[in-house]
Amino acid sequence: MIKEKIKKIKHRINEAAKSCGRNPESVHLVAASKTVSADGVKSAITAGLHIFGENYIQEAIDKIQSIADDSVSWHFIGHLQSNKAKYAVRYFDLIHSVDSIKLAKEINKQAKKINKNQKILVQVNISMESTKSGVTVENAISLIREISRLENLSVKGLMTMPPYFNSPEKVRPYFKGLVQLKDKIISQNIPNVEMNELSMGMTGDFEAAVCEGSTLVRIGTAIFGERA
Ligand SMILES: *Cc1c(COP(=O)(O)O)cnc(C)c1O
């Protein structure tokens, strides 16, 4: 039962937060719903979830239109191509995956057209894996400075996808790395840039992420089961 699974995960998030001296209310659960049907998402809404993270624009639009529930907040967590930015600004409250000035400018342009202030996170490739999206730690601050000048974008924080390990403890240094970068950015006092959100932690490692300071955990498998 999805209801039981969600209850269990919320409990684990709360316990992880408390055990590290964090307020559990500062951590939000983003249900990673790629490949999950609209009915699957509806069950999760009924079970009390209200933030969903999608990876693919077309799949997401179909679902968002079919669910048509204003109480739901949709986040875009996948790799975003510039030519899809137009749809991303129309349908998503927060885009987690901005990692280039080209993409940021396109999102800004499309947001301007519909008179929206688009909230974004900057995705950081903290592990420097060549297969991963995200700006390098080295280039993150200059990218954020450039983005800060774009009028219709608001930077709210950072996101990362660490490498996969079978032990969450191995992922912890990457979470710490994102927190260090966040603190460095805060110390630069860049106008129009907030660092209140850290999007990190998935099914296999969310407790470590919560402990290190995550405010948005993106959890799919533990809620919806294994993806096909
Ligand atoms: C699929 C996905 C998740 C969720 O992963 P699980 O291991 O199923 O919890 C989180 N973040 C992103 C960007 C994803 O694509």
Ligand as a Chemical Component Dictionary entry (heavy atoms), coordinates in Angstrom:
data_LIG
# 
_chem_comp.id                   LIG 
_chem_comp.type                 NON-POLYMER 
_chem_comp.pdbx_formal_charge   0 
_chem_comp.three_letter_code    LIG 
# 
loop_
_chem_comp_atom.comp_id 
_chem_comp_atom.atom_id 
_chem_comp_atom.alt_atom_id 
_chem_comp_atom.type_symbol 
_chem_comp_atom.charge 
_chem_comp_atom.model_Cartn_x 
_chem_comp_atom.model_Cartn_y 
_chem_comp_atom.model_Cartn_z 
_chem_comp_atom.pdbx_ordinal 
LIG C1 C1 C 0 14.457 9.131  -10.461 1  
LIG C2 C2 C 0 15.090 10.259 -9.746  2  
LIG C3 C3 C 0 15.090 10.338 -8.340  3  
LIG C4 C4 C 0 14.502 9.259  -7.452  4  
LIG O1 O1 O 0 15.321 8.141  -7.416  5  
LIG P1 P1 P 0 14.942 6.874  -6.504  6  
LIG O2 O2 O 0 16.226 6.187  -6.322  7  
LIG O3 O3 O 0 13.925 6.083  -7.249  8  
LIG O4 O4 O 0 14.397 7.406  -5.216  9  
LIG C5 C5 C 0 15.659 11.445 -7.760  10 
LIG N1 N1 N 0 16.213 12.434 -8.488  11 
LIG C6 C6 C 0 16.239 12.407 -9.826  12 
LIG C7 C7 C 0 16.855 13.526 -10.568 13 
LIG C8 C8 C 0 15.679 11.312 -10.492 14 
LIG O5 O5 O 0 15.732 11.285 -11.833 15 
# 
loop_
_chem_comp_bond.comp_id 
_chem_comp_bond.atom_id_1 
_chem_comp_bond.atom_id_2 
_chem_comp_bond.value_order 
_chem_comp_bond.pdbx_ordinal 
LIG C1 C2 SING 1  
LIG C2 C3 SING 2  
LIG C2 C8 DOUB 3  
LIG C3 C4 SING 4  
LIG C3 C5 DOUB 5  
LIG C4 O1 SING 6  
LIG O1 P1 SING 7  
LIG P1 O2 DOUB 8  
LIG P1 O3 SING 9  
LIG P1 O4 SING 10 
LIG C5 N1 SING 11 
LIG N1 C6 DOUB 12 
LIG C6 C7 SING 13 
LIG C6 C8 SING 14 
LIG C8 O5 SING 15 
# 
